[in-house]
Amino acid sequence: MKYLTEYRNPELVKHYIAEIKKIVTRPWNIMEICGGQTHSLVKNGLLDLLPDNVRMIHGPGCPVCVTPISLIDKAINLLEQGVIVCSYGDMIRVPGSTKSLLQAKADGGDLRILYSPLEAVNIAVENSDKEVVFFAVGFETTAPSNALSVIHADKLRLNNYSILVSHVLVPPAMEAILSDKFCNIDAFLAAGHVCTIMGLDQYYPIAEKYKVPLVVAGFEPADLVQAIYHAVLQLENGTYLVDNQYARLVKPEGNLKAKEVIHDVFKIGEQEWRGIGKIPDSGYVMTDKYKKYDAGSKFVINTISGNKDAKCIAGDILRGIKKPHECPEFNKTCKPSNPLGAPMVSSEGACAAYYHYSL
């Protein structure tokens, strides 16, 4: 299959691993920002193939993992109010303050698990006597489809559809990490799917300001080792440029139509990240034009304080300060069957990757 099997070619992977070993002369810390990249690195054993002085640090690029507990509590409260809440499947087992969405469903809540927000619009059409809320979680990648659901609902003149917005943005998270006093990141692998939508413009100022190479990378084994090679080459040469390894899909300008849809429905605002805190201008909020479809404004939502399990070190994991196996609860009290935090639940969570592929 074109653009798949060739990027899983073991010989190509071995070639780039050998090239990395040839050029590296000192220790480097490289953060892959995306949880999908983390899973590919762990699943394919790439961390064991890299030389010891190239250390991969796992970043916060898992939308489920960084969704704050307070927002999960809000979704649960909507269920308790009799609202039909629709969500992607990987959100339903993430712990809130006292329970998960799945537990709230077991308590009688009408939770629908969907593949597309447009399905939620159809549910609103079919249940005109009920309020329907889609839990709109994601990075820039899922923002266009979530925005389209609002535009579609508006065209249908639906008054019973809204979205609970939890959209976070990658570049501000990078800056937050680089500004952290504990930061030891020398280079970044940026998320290829995010850049497919947004393009490259937002990354040039970060590379220049913080003097870090930034390589946009894909998700297959050959993609990742090639991107790591490009990052190490820049580090060894003392350069800090934005490099596009994923050029087969990522265009410098991104997807202009998708960005037009995003900016029609959303504007940039402050967002809270689980384990990191509030980051200015790091998320999407609804524009005034579509404010009536904002569930956070439409409903009176009562939640508790958003307490977390004191044993969970999700914040340290998401900021790259610690790795999953360094958590005292990893594979003990915290397992996929009984997660203490989101990184053990999500299909892109670092803890889940280590549990499934490195034990």
C-alpha positions in Angstrom: 0.0 0.0 0.0 1.5 3.3 -1.1 2.6 5.6 1.8 2.3 2.8 4.4 4.4 -0.3 3.8 7.5 1.6 2.6 7.4 3.6 5.8 7.5 0.4 7.8 10.5 -1.0 5.9 12.9 -2.5 8.5 15.9 -1.9 6.3 15.1 1.8 6.0 14.7 2.0 9.7 18.0 0.3 10.3 19.6 2.7 7.8 18.5 5.8 9.7 19.4 4.3 13.0 22.9 3.7 11.7 23.2 7.2 10.4 22.1 8.6 13.8 24.8 6.6 15.5 27.4 7.9 13.0 26.7 11.6 13.6 25.8 11.8 17.3 28.6 13.0 19.6 26.9 14.0 22.8 23.6 13.5 24.7 20.5 15.0 23.2 16.9 15.2 24.6 14.3 15.2 21.9 10.6 15.5 22.7 8.0 13.9 20.4 5.0 16.1 21.1 2.3 13.7 19.9 1.0 10.6 21.8 0.5 8.8 18.5 4.3 9.1 17.9 5.0 7.9 21.4 2.9 4.8 20.8 4.8 4.1 17.5 8.2 4.6 19.1 7.3 2.2 22.0 5.3 -0.4 20.0 8.0 -0.7 17.3 10.9 -1.0 19.7 12.5 2.2 18.4 13.6 3.5 21.8 15.7 0.4 22.2 17.4 0.8 18.8 18.4 4.4 19.3 21.9 5.1 20.7 21.9 5.8 24.5 22.8 9.4 24.0 19.6 10.1 22.0 16.9 10.2 24.6 13.2 10.6 23.6 11.0 12.5 26.0 7.2 12.0 25.7 5.2 15.2 25.4 1.6 16.2 26.2 0.2 15.7 22.7 -2.6 13.4 23.7 -5.9 15.4 23.7 -7.6 12.9 26.1 -4.7 13.0 28.5 -4.7 16.8 28.8 -8.4 17.3 29.1 -8.8 18.7 32.6 -10.7 16.8 35.3 -13.1 19.8 35.7 -14.3 19.5 32.1 -15.0 15.7 32.5 -16.9 16.6 35.7 -19.0 19.1 33.6 -19.8 16.4 31.0 -20.9 14.1 33.8 -23.0 16.8 35.4 -24.8 17.3 32.0 -25.5 13.5 32.0 -27.0 13.9 35.4 -29.2 16.7 34.2 -30.7 14.4 31.6 -28.7 15.7 28.6 -27.7 13.2 25.9 -23.9 13.5 25.9 -22.0 12.2 22.9 -18.3 11.5 23.0 -15.4 9.7 21.3 -14.8 6.3 22.9 -11.4 7.0 24.4 -12.8 9.7 26.7 -15.4 7.6 28.5 -13.1 5.8 31.0 -10.9 8.8 31.9 -11.4 9.5 35.6 -13.1 12.7 36.7 -13.2 13.8 40.3 -15.4 11.0 41.5 -16.3 8.9 38.5 -15.8 8.5 34.7 -18.3 9.1 31.9 -18.7 5.3 31.6 -19.6 5.1 35.3 -22.1 7.9 34.9 -23.6 6.0 32.0 -23.9 3.0 34.3 -25.7 5.2 36.8 -28.3 6.0 34.2 -26.8 8.8 32.1 -27.6 8.8 28.3 -24.0 8.6 26.9 -23.6 7.9 23.2 -20.2 6.8 21.8 -19.6 8.2 18.3 -17.0 8.3 15.6 -18.0 11.7 14.2 -19.6 14.8 15.7 -21.9 14.9 12.7 -23.5 11.8 14.2 -24.3 13.9 17.2 -26.1 16.4 15.0 -28.2 13.6 13.6 -29.1 12.4 17.2 -30.2 16.0 17.9 -32.5 15.9 14.8 -33.9 12.5 15.9 -34.4 13.7 19.6 -35.9 17.2 19.2 -37.3 17.0 22.8 -33.9 16.4 24.3 -30.7 18.5 24.6 -27.7 16.9 22.9 -24.1 17.9 23.7 -21.0 16.7 21.9 -17.9 16.5 24.0 -15.5 18.3 21.6 -12.1 17.2 22.6 -8.9 17.4 20.5 -6.0 19.4 19.1 -6.1 21.4 15.9 -6.6 18.1 14.0 -10.2 17.5 15.1 -11.3 21.1 15.3 -12.5 21.3 11.7 -15.0 18.4 12.1 -16.2 19.7 15.4 -16.7 23.2 13.9 -18.5 21.7 10.9 -21.0 20.0 13.3 -21.9 23.5 14.6 -22.2 25.0 11.2 -24.4 22.0 10.1 -26.6 22.4 13.2 -26.9 26.1 12.5 -28.0 25.4 8.9 -30.6 23.0 10.3 -31.7 25.6 12.8 -31.3 23.2 15.7 -31.9 24.6 19.1 -31.1 21.4 21.0 -27.5 20.9 19.9 -24.3 22.3 21.5 -20.7 21.3 22.1 -18.6 21.2 25.3 -15.4 22.6 24.0 -12.0 21.2 25.1 -9.7 22.1 22.2 -6.0 22.7 22.9 -3.3 24.0 20.6 0.2 22.6 20.2 2.5 25.7 19.7 1.5 27.3 23.1 2.1 24.0 24.8 5.6 23.8 23.3 6.3 27.3 24.6 5.0 26.4 28.1 7.3 23.4 28.2 10.3 25.4 26.9 9.7 28.1 29.5 9.5 25.6 32.4 12.5 25.8 34.8 12.8 22.0 34.6 12.9 21.9 30.8 15.8 20.0 29.3 14.5 19.7 25.7 17.0 20.2 22.9 14.6 19.6 20.0 11.0 18.8 19.1 9.3 16.4 16.8 6.1 18.2 15.9 2.8 16.3 15.1 2.4 15.7 11.4 -1.4 15.6 11.5 -1.7 18.9 13.3 0.6 20.5 10.7 -1.5 19.0 7.9 -4.3 21.3 9.1 -2.4 24.3 10.4 0.8 24.4 8.3 4.2 25.6 9.5 4.0 29.3 10.2 3.4 29.0 14.0 6.6 27.0 14.5 9.2 29.4 13.0 9.0 31.9 15.9 9.4 29.1 18.5 12.5 27.6 16.8 14.0 31.1 16.6 13.1 32.3 20.1 14.2 29.2 22.0 17.0 28.1 19.6 15.6 24.6 19.2 15.3 22.5 16.0 11.7 21.6 15.2 11.0 18.6 12.8 7.5 17.9 11.6 7.2 14.1 11.7 4.9 11.4 10.6 3.9 8.3 12.6 5.4 5.2 10.9 8.7 3.8 12.1 10.7 5.1 9.1 9.0 8.6 9.5 10.1 8.8 13.1 13.7 7.6 12.8 14.2 9.9 9.8 12.8 12.8 11.7 15.1 12.0 14.7 18.0 11.9 12.3 17.1 15.3 11.0 16.8 16.7 14.5 20.2 15.2 15.7 21.9 16.5 12.5 20.6 20.0 13.3 21.7 19.7 16.9 25.2 18.5 16.0 25.5 21.4 13.4 24.2 24.0 15.8 21.2 25.0 13.7 17.6 25.5 14.8 15.3 25.3 11.8 11.8 24.1 11.1 12.2 20.9 9.0 9.3 19.2 7.3 9.9 15.4 7.3 6.1 14.8 6.6 6.1 16.7 3.4 4.1 14.1 1.6 1.0 15.4 3.5 2.0 18.6 5.2 2.0 21.8 3.1 3.6 25.0 4.4 0.3 26.8 4.3 -1.7 23.8 5.8 -5.3 23.2 4.8 -6.8 26.6 4.0 -10.4 25.4 3.9 -10.1 23.6 7.2 -8.6 26.7 8.8 -11.4 28.9 7.4 -14.0 26.6 9.1 -12.1 26.6 12.4 -11.8 30.4 12.5 -15.4 30.8 11.7 -16.6 28.8 14.7 -13.7 29.2 17.1 -11.4 31.9 18.4 -8.2 31.5 20.5 -8.6 31.7 24.3 -7.1 30.5 27.6 -7.3 26.7 28.2 -6.6 24.5 31.2 -4.4 21.4 30.6 -4.5 18.5 32.9 -1.3 18.3 35.0 0.1 21.5 33.5 -2.5 24.2 34.4 -3.9 27.1 32.5 -1.9 28.2 29.4 -2.8 31.6 27.8 -4.0 31.5 24.2 -3.7 27.7 24.2 -7.2 26.6 23.2 -10.2 27.3 21.1 -13.4 28.9 22.5 -16.6 29.6 20.6 -16.9 32.8 18.6 -19.8 35.2 19.4 -21.4 34.1 16.1 -22.0 30.6 17.4 -22.2 31.3 21.1 -25.6 29.7 21.4 -24.0 26.3 20.5 -21.5 26.6 23.4 -22.7 24.1 26.1 -20.5 25.8 28.7 -22.6 29.0 28.3 -26.0 27.3 27.5 -26.2 25.2 30.7 -25.8 25.9 34.4 -23.2 23.2 35.2 -22.5 22.4 38.8 -19.2 20.6 39.4 -16.9 19.9 42.4 -13.4 21.2 42.6 -11.8 18.9 40.2 -9.6 17.0 42.6 -7.1 14.4 41.2 -5.8 11.2 42.6 -2.8 12.2 44.7 -0.9 9.1 43.6 -1.1 10.0 39.9 1.9 11.8 38.4 0.1 12.6 35.0 1.4 16.1 35.1 5.1 15.0 35.3 4.4 12.5 32.5 2.7 15.1 30.2 5.5 17.6 30.8 8.2 15.1 30.0 9.7 15.3 33.5 9.2 11.6 34.2 8.5 8.5 32.2 5.7 6.1 33.0 7.8 3.3 34.5 9.1 5.9 37.0 5.7 6.2 38.6 5.4 4.2 41.8 1.9 3.1 40.9 2.6 2.0 37.3 1.4 -1.5 36.7 0.5 -1.7 40.4 -2.6 0.3 41.4 -2.6 1.9 38.0 -3.5 -0.3 35.0 -5.8 0.1 32.0 -8.4 -1.9 33.9 -8.2 0.5 36.8 -6.5 3.8 35.7 -5.5 6.5 38.1 -5.1 9.0 35.3 -5.8 9.7 31.6 -2.3 8.6 30.3 -3.2 5.0 31.2 -6.6 5.2 29.5 -6.1 6.9 26.1 -5.0 5.1 23.0 -2.3 7.8 22.7 -1.4 7.9 26.4 2.3 7.3 27.3 1.5 5.1 30.3 -0.8 2.9 28.1 1.9 2.6 25.5 4.5 1.4 28.1 2.0 -0.9 29.7 1.0 -2.6 26.5 4.3 -2.7 24.6 7.2 -2.5 27.0 6.4 -4.7 30.0 
